[in-house]
Amino acid sequence: MVELIENLYNKIRTNNLIFIILIILFCLISCGRKGDLERPPSTDGLEPPEILEDSIIKY
């Protein structure tokens, strides 16, 4: 029974270590992008249309 608990503990500890490493890598990748805030707004057409007047919609 003690061996079963020790094996379970080791598996949980290993999985948590892998999970923590993945979180750290994700943070490093997402925080390491330079210039994200300096880029102009996207012009790929995904923004909502601009309403200039009541009946005119600019796409």
C-alpha positions as CSV (number, residue, x, y, z in Angstrom):
1,M,0.0,0.0,0.0
2,V,2.9,2.4,0.8
3,E,4.4,1.6,-2.6
4,L,1.2,2.4,-4.3
5,I,0.9,5.8,-2.5
6,E,4.6,6.6,-3.3
7,N,4.1,5.7,-7.0
8,L,0.9,7.9,-7.1
9,Y,2.8,10.8,-5.4
10,N,5.6,10.5,-7.9
11,K,3.2,10.5,-10.9
12,I,1.4,13.6,-9.6
13,R,4.6,15.4,-8.8
14,T,5.9,14.6,-12.3
15,N,2.7,15.8,-14.0
16,N,2.7,19.0,-11.9
17,L,6.3,19.7,-12.9
18,I,5.5,19.3,-16.6
19,F,2.4,21.5,-16.2
20,I,4.4,24.2,-14.4
21,I,7.1,24.1,-17.2
22,L,4.4,24.5,-19.8
23,I,3.0,27.5,-18.0
24,I,6.4,29.1,-17.7
25,L,7.1,28.5,-21.4
26,F,3.8,30.0,-22.3
27,C,4.5,33.1,-20.2
28,L,7.9,33.5,-21.7
29,I,6.6,33.3,-25.2
30,S,3.6,35.6,-24.7
31,C,5.5,38.2,-22.6
32,G,8.6,38.1,-24.9
33,R,6.8,39.4,-28.0
34,K,8.2,42.8,-28.6
35,G,6.2,45.5,-30.3
36,D,2.8,44.1,-29.8
37,L,1.5,47.3,-28.3
38,E,3.2,49.5,-30.9
39,R,1.6,47.9,-33.9
40,P,-1.1,49.8,-35.7
41,P,-4.6,48.3,-35.6
42,S,-5.1,45.4,-38.0
43,T,-6.3,46.2,-41.5
44,D,-7.4,42.7,-42.4
45,G,-11.1,43.5,-42.5
46,L,-11.9,41.9,-39.2
47,E,-12.9,45.1,-37.4
48,P,-16.6,45.9,-37.1
49,P,-17.8,48.4,-39.7
50,E,-17.8,52.1,-39.0
51,I,-21.1,53.9,-38.9
52,L,-20.6,57.3,-40.3
53,E,-24.3,58.4,-40.3
54,D,-27.5,56.7,-39.6
55,S,-27.8,55.0,-43.0
56,I,-24.2,55.0,-44.2
57,I,-22.0,52.1,-43.1
58,K,-18.3,52.1,-44.0
59,Y,-16.7,48.7,-44.4
